[in-house]
């Protein structure tokens, strides 16, 4: 299963990619609107992981791009900025986790939604 990760943070994305079960999942980083549009056109994915540590998801109008699609999303945020969890809830994510929780438990979290 291909899982897009919407983030500009290359280092954190690399860490997630090193932890994911490569026999079951493949993570791809989405760094701009064009990339998410291409994925929406070319691939049929069911799960999306979104970084809420900055306004990147908002700036590419991600919510509008995935509206009316059957996509489950997981939002993550830094634990020191708990108010970002509210942004993830407003976005409509199926689950909200801290960056640390996602890193430590990415396979279990993704398994819940696949």
Residue frames relative to the residue before (quaternion, step in Angstrom):
aa qw qx qy qz dx dy dz
X 1.0000 0.0000 0.0000 0.0000 0.00 0.00 0.00
X 0.3080 -0.7322 0.5810 0.1776 3.55 -0.94 0.93
X 0.0724 -0.7951 0.6022 0.0009 3.56 -0.84 1.04
X 0.2645 -0.7596 0.5730 0.1573 3.59 -0.56 1.12
X 0.1449 -0.7541 0.6360 0.0760 3.55 -1.11 0.81
X 0.2137 -0.7926 0.5629 0.0968 3.57 -0.48 1.23
X 0.3715 0.6958 -0.5270 0.3165 3.54 -0.30 1.34
X 0.3536 -0.6998 0.5734 0.2376 3.54 -1.21 0.53
X 0.5731 0.6208 -0.3557 0.3996 3.59 1.28 -0.31
X 0.2526 -0.8132 0.5116 0.1144 3.56 -0.06 1.33
X 0.6452 0.5376 -0.3261 0.4340 3.59 0.97 -0.82
X 0.6888 0.4628 -0.2923 0.4753 3.58 0.85 -0.95
X 0.6133 0.5439 -0.3490 0.4541 3.57 1.00 -0.78
X 0.6453 0.5232 -0.3169 0.4576 3.60 0.95 -0.85
X 0.6335 0.5213 -0.3270 0.4690 3.57 1.03 -0.78
X 0.6500 0.5075 -0.3175 0.4682 3.59 0.94 -0.87
X 0.6552 0.5293 -0.3051 0.4444 3.54 0.93 -0.92
X 0.6571 0.5085 -0.3127 0.4602 3.58 1.07 -0.69
X 0.7011 0.4689 -0.2610 0.4695 3.61 1.19 -0.50
X 0.5908 0.6129 -0.3749 0.3671 3.60 1.14 -0.53
X 0.5041 -0.6252 0.5084 0.3107 3.55 -1.16 0.67
X 0.2602 -0.8212 0.4884 0.1389 3.59 -0.17 1.27
X 0.5637 0.5832 -0.3958 0.4306 3.60 1.22 -0.20
X 0.7643 0.3481 -0.1793 0.5123 3.58 1.19 -0.55
X 0.8274 0.1830 -0.0273 0.5302 3.57 0.99 -0.86
X 0.1208 -0.7482 0.6466 0.0867 3.49 -1.32 0.49
X 0.2128 -0.7806 0.5775 0.1091 3.58 -0.67 1.12
X 0.0385 -0.7632 0.6438 0.0412 3.54 -1.12 0.74
X 0.3848 -0.7397 0.5100 0.2115 3.54 -0.93 0.90
X 0.1885 -0.7464 0.6318 0.0902 3.52 -1.04 0.94
X 0.0761 -0.8420 0.5340 -0.0104 3.56 -0.52 1.22
X 0.8053 0.1025 -0.0716 0.5795 3.59 1.26 -0.09
X 0.7141 -0.4703 0.3173 0.4101 3.54 -1.30 0.29
X 0.6308 0.5577 -0.3346 0.4232 3.58 0.95 -0.86
X 0.6559 0.5191 -0.3147 0.4486 3.58 0.96 -0.84
X 0.6748 0.4690 -0.3129 0.4762 3.60 0.91 -0.81
X 0.6123 0.5371 -0.3502 0.4626 3.60 1.05 -0.67
X 0.6552 0.5120 -0.3090 0.4617 3.59 0.94 -0.88
X 0.6602 0.4968 -0.3118 0.4691 3.57 0.95 -0.83
X 0.6409 0.5212 -0.3293 0.4573 3.57 0.97 -0.79
X 0.6874 0.4661 -0.2780 0.4826 3.59 1.06 -0.69
X 0.7775 0.4048 -0.1850 0.4443 3.57 0.88 -0.97
X 0.8046 0.2293 -0.0865 0.5408 3.54 0.96 -0.81
X 0.2948 -0.7165 0.6013 0.1952 3.50 -1.22 0.54
X 0.0734 0.8130 -0.5719 0.0812 3.59 -0.24 1.20
X 0.3556 -0.7665 0.5109 0.1585 3.52 -1.15 0.68
X 0.7686 0.2808 -0.1251 0.5611 3.56 1.23 -0.49
X 0.0624 -0.7814 0.6208 -0.0137 3.52 -1.03 0.90
X 0.1717 -0.7585 0.6204 0.1011 3.59 -0.96 0.88
X 0.0860 -0.8338 0.5450 -0.0193 3.57 -0.70 1.13
X 0.3341 -0.7266 0.5767 0.1669 3.54 -0.97 1.02
X 0.1271 -0.8077 0.5739 0.0465 3.58 -0.71 1.10
X 0.3977 0.7445 -0.4629 0.2706 3.59 1.22 0.34
X 0.7616 0.1259 -0.1349 0.6212 3.57 1.26 -0.13
X 0.6397 -0.5456 0.3755 0.3900 3.61 -1.21 -0.13
X 0.2575 0.8099 -0.4987 0.1702 3.57 1.18 0.41
X 0.6649 0.4980 -0.3126 0.4607 3.61 0.83 -0.95
X 0.6597 0.4945 -0.2968 0.4818 3.55 1.04 -0.79
X 0.6658 0.5316 -0.3107 0.4214 3.58 0.91 -0.88
X 0.7218 0.3789 -0.2556 0.5197 3.62 1.06 -0.59
X 0.4049 -0.7420 0.4454 0.2953 3.57 1.36 0.17
X 0.0577 0.8560 -0.5077 0.0787 3.53 1.00 0.94
X 0.6304 0.5534 -0.3451 0.4210 3.58 0.91 -0.86
X 0.6709 0.4873 -0.2947 0.4750 3.58 0.97 -0.82
X 0.6481 0.5402 -0.3182 0.4323 3.58 1.03 -0.77
X 0.7684 0.3473 -0.2021 0.4981 3.60 0.96 -0.75
X 0.3841 0.7237 -0.4876 0.3018 3.59 1.28 0.01
X 0.8310 0.1917 -0.1815 0.4896 3.56 -1.12 0.78
X 0.5860 0.5013 -0.4024 0.4932 3.56 1.13 0.60
X 0.4593 -0.6763 0.5071 0.2730 3.54 -1.16 0.58
X 0.3074 0.7520 -0.5120 0.2789 3.55 0.49 1.24
X 0.2540 -0.7334 0.6129 0.1482 3.55 -0.91 0.98
X 0.0961 -0.8117 0.5735 0.0548 3.58 -0.94 0.78
X 0.2280 -0.7206 0.6428 0.1250 3.49 -1.29 0.68
X 0.1641 -0.7919 0.5828 0.0791 3.56 -0.78 1.03
X 0.0540 -0.7919 0.6066 0.0442 3.56 -0.99 0.78
X 0.0684 -0.7845 0.6153 -0.0376 3.50 -1.24 0.68
X 0.5684 -0.5785 0.4378 0.3881 3.61 -1.18 0.37
X 0.5498 -0.6523 0.4124 0.3197 3.58 -0.91 0.89
X 0.6422 0.5381 -0.3303 0.4346 3.60 1.12 -0.51
X 0.7317 0.3509 -0.2094 0.5455 3.57 1.28 -0.19
X 0.1061 -0.8635 0.4927 0.0172 3.53 0.63 1.24
X 0.5964 0.5816 -0.3793 0.4026 3.64 1.07 -0.55
X 0.5700 0.5880 -0.3873 0.4235 3.60 1.19 -0.37
X 0.5253 0.6106 -0.4126 0.4255 3.58 1.22 -0.37
X 0.6295 0.5312 -0.3308 0.4606 3.59 1.04 -0.75
X 0.6165 0.5321 -0.3468 0.4653 3.60 1.05 -0.68
X 0.6516 0.5098 -0.3069 0.4704 3.56 1.01 -0.82
X 0.6375 0.5126 -0.3241 0.4752 3.59 1.03 -0.74
X 0.6604 0.5042 -0.3024 0.4672 3.59 0.92 -0.89
X 0.6094 0.5551 -0.3354 0.4561 3.54 1.10 -0.71
X 0.4711 -0.6880 0.4229 0.3547 3.56 1.14 -0.69
X 0.2845 0.7757 -0.5182 0.2208 3.56 1.15 0.51
X 0.5003 -0.6661 0.4739 0.2854 3.54 -1.12 0.71
X 0.7854 0.0294 -0.0076 0.6183 3.54 1.24 -0.48
X 0.1619 -0.7652 0.6180 0.0799 3.54 -1.13 0.75
X 0.0344 0.7967 -0.5986 0.0755 3.55 -0.86 1.04
X 0.5203 -0.5917 0.4957 0.3653 3.53 -1.24 0.34
X 0.6689 -0.4844 0.3701 0.4254 3.56 -1.26 0.33
X 0.6592 0.5193 -0.3014 0.4528 3.56 0.96 -0.90
X 0.6473 0.5132 -0.3202 0.4638 3.60 0.94 -0.84
X 0.6530 0.5085 -0.3157 0.4640 3.56 0.96 -0.87
X 0.6605 0.5145 -0.3140 0.4477 3.58 0.88 -0.91
X 0.7126 0.4657 -0.2634 0.4538 3.58 0.83 -0.98
X 0.8257 0.2414 -0.0719 0.5048 3.58 1.00 -0.84
X 0.2163 0.8360 -0.4941 0.1009 3.59 1.15 0.37
X 0.6714 0.4978 -0.3215 0.4450 3.61 0.86 -0.82
X 0.6611 0.4923 -0.3091 0.4745 3.60 0.94 -0.81
X 0.6534 0.5145 -0.3147 0.4574 3.58 0.97 -0.87
X 0.6784 0.4768 -0.2898 0.4780 3.58 0.89 -0.92
X 0.6113 0.5599 -0.3475 0.4382 3.61 1.02 -0.76
X 0.6120 0.5745 -0.3484 0.4172 3.61 1.05 -0.71
X 0.7733 0.3659 -0.1714 0.4886 3.56 1.07 -0.74
X 0.6564 0.5159 -0.3308 0.4399 3.61 1.17 -0.04
